[in-house]
Amino acid sequence: MASVKSSSSSSSSVVSLLLLILLVIVLQSVVIECQPQQSCTASLTGLNVCAPFLVPGSPTASTECCNAVQSINHDCMCNTMRIAAQIPAQCNLPPLSCSG
């Protein structure tokens, strides 16, 4: 039973990490219509310091991560999240349904 829970937790961590990598790739290759592209892309690239926080069971977000999030333009972040939410459909996968 413990190995099933451990395997499930490992799978969840792997999926989360893969989604993070996919999001970073999308952020670096998609034209975002929120502010000048270079500024938005540079701000989003700065979120790489938040990667450790995105894995289940990780510690709280670092000061660097919080500063990076704070520096991003609201519209830039919203457009990025909207674009990222389209990834499953683009890959012929069911939409993500997250709780909590």
C-alpha positions in Angstrom: 0.0 0.0 0.0 2.8 2.4 0.9 4.5 1.7 -2.5 1.2 2.6 -4.3 1.0 6.0 -2.4 4.7 6.6 -3.1 4.3 5.8 -6.7 1.3 8.1 -7.0 3.2 10.9 -5.3 6.2 10.4 -7.6 3.9 10.4 -10.6 2.3 13.6 -9.4 5.7 15.2 -8.9 6.8 14.2 -12.4 3.6 15.5 -14.0 4.0 18.8 -12.1 7.6 19.1 -13.2 6.7 18.3 -16.8 4.0 20.9 -16.8 6.5 23.5 -15.4 9.0 22.7 -18.2 6.2 22.9 -20.8 5.1 26.2 -19.4 8.6 27.6 -19.6 8.9 26.5 -23.2 5.6 28.1 -24.1 6.5 31.3 -22.3 9.8 31.5 -24.2 8.2 30.9 -27.6 4.7 32.5 -27.6 4.1 36.2 -28.4 2.3 37.6 -25.5 0.0 40.6 -26.2 0.1 42.3 -22.8 3.1 44.7 -23.1 6.1 44.9 -25.3 7.0 41.2 -25.9 10.6 41.5 -24.7 9.6 43.0 -21.3 6.9 40.4 -20.7 9.1 37.5 -21.8 12.0 38.8 -19.6 9.7 39.1 -16.6 8.3 35.6 -17.1 11.7 34.1 -17.5 12.5 35.6 -14.1 10.0 33.2 -12.7 12.5 30.3 -13.0 13.5 31.1 -9.4 10.0 29.8 -8.5 10.5 26.3 -10.0 11.3 24.6 -6.6 8.0 25.9 -5.1 5.9 24.3 -7.9 6.8 20.7 -6.8 4.4 19.2 -4.3 5.9 19.0 -0.8 8.2 21.9 -1.5 9.0 24.7 1.0 7.4 28.1 0.8 8.2 30.4 -2.0 11.5 32.2 -1.7 11.9 35.9 -1.4 13.4 35.9 -4.9 10.3 34.1 -6.2 8.0 36.6 -4.5 9.9 39.5 -6.0 9.8 38.0 -9.5 6.0 37.5 -9.2 5.5 41.0 -7.9 7.4 42.5 -10.8 5.2 41.0 -13.5 2.6 43.1 -15.2 -0.9 41.8 -14.3 -2.1 41.6 -17.9 1.1 39.8 -18.9 0.6 37.1 -16.2 -3.1 36.7 -17.0 -2.4 36.3 -20.7 0.3 33.8 -20.0 -2.0 31.7 -17.7 -4.8 31.9 -20.4 -2.3 30.6 -23.1 -0.9 27.9 -20.8 -4.5 26.7 -20.1 -4.8 26.0 -23.8 -1.9 23.6 -23.9 -3.9 20.4 -23.1 -6.4 21.1 -25.9 -3.5 21.8 -28.3 -2.1 18.4 -27.4 -5.5 16.6 -27.8 -5.8 16.1 -24.0 -8.7 16.7 -21.7 -8.7 20.0 -20.0 -7.1 20.2 -16.6 -9.4 20.3 -13.6 -7.6 21.4 -10.5 -9.0 21.6 -6.9 -7.6 23.3 -3.9 
